Amino acid sequence: MSMLRSVSLVALASFSLALSGCQKKAEGQVVAIVNGEEITLSELNAEIADLNIPETADKNAVRSRVLQRMVDRRLLVQAAKEAGLDRDPAYLTQERRMQEQLLVSMYGRRAMDTIKVPDAAALDNFIATHPNAFNQRKRYKLDQLQIDMPSDPRRLRDLESAHSLEEVAKRLTSMGIAYQRGTGNFDSATVAPQVLARLEALPAGEPFIVPSGNKIIINAITGSEPIAVPSEQARQMAAQAMRNEELNKIGETRLKEAKAKAKIEYQTGFEPKPGEANGNALPGLPADGAAAQNPAAVPPAAANGSAPAAH
């Protein structure tokens, strides 16, 4: 084949590809084309499904705004690719992590679809055996002091003999540790039963410490009030908690099976220590099953509070 003919064929192939790109039309299942890249109806519907759209909203207006947002995002993605960011090692690392998280999340949702909704008797038993989340649910009010985590936590030992928040405040001042004062609250349904039992056993006004990131929250319970849970809502919460509990069991079983079949090799110094090899099988489910027993297991320090005042 002559050089001229080879060049002609290459040119013809390139022209054909360019022509096919130009012939793309936004019709049928394709709702938009951005520089030759299609946005499909299924992609648009998935984007809308993730939004909490009121029933009274103008569906056409919502669809139009969401599609425009997708078009804008696609343009920025194309610009980022032109800048070579899709080949950046940091991007590739995060892309792999996000793909893994998505797959594990979808794997968990598929497992959830196989779990039957508990019957009425099972729901009633669950509600009765978890009074802190249902019949005896309370909101606890807190006075709080917030400090930065000291470089030497041993300095906080001087606070151990303080039996009121005012005494803690005085000692912090004498130690030269700045603090912020505020208020907060926590829901008994969000705390593991054994932790709540320890908190309730504290003498009135006795401080307790909860680490929160690089902060330390020093709390004192100032009161509580009951939280009424309507019976129908209680049943829905119990059903979800029971299904979460079953999902956790399924995840643990599948993880054990996968580990039994897997060949895993660690570099020296990176192997897990005894007791550290067991991780969460499914996202959002603690290994001890706390989230299954409590509809929203979070520490008291995460409770809503007022903006603290600096001291």
Secondary structure, DSSP 8 states (H G I E B T S, - for coil): --HHHHHHHHHHHHHHHHHHHHT--S-TTEEEEETTEEEEHHHHHHHHHTS---TTS-HHHHHHHHHHHHHHHHHHHHHHHHTTGGG-HHHHHHHHHHHHHHHHHHHHHHHHTTS----HHHHHHHHHT-GGGTTT-EEEEEEEEEEE--SSGGGGGGGTT--SHHHHHHHHHHTT---EEEEEEEEGGGS-HHHHHHHHTS-TT--EEEEETTEEEEEEEEEEEE----HHHHHHHHHHHHHHHHHHHHHHHHHHHHHHH------TT-S--TT-S---SSTT--TT-HHHHSTT---GGGS-B---EE-
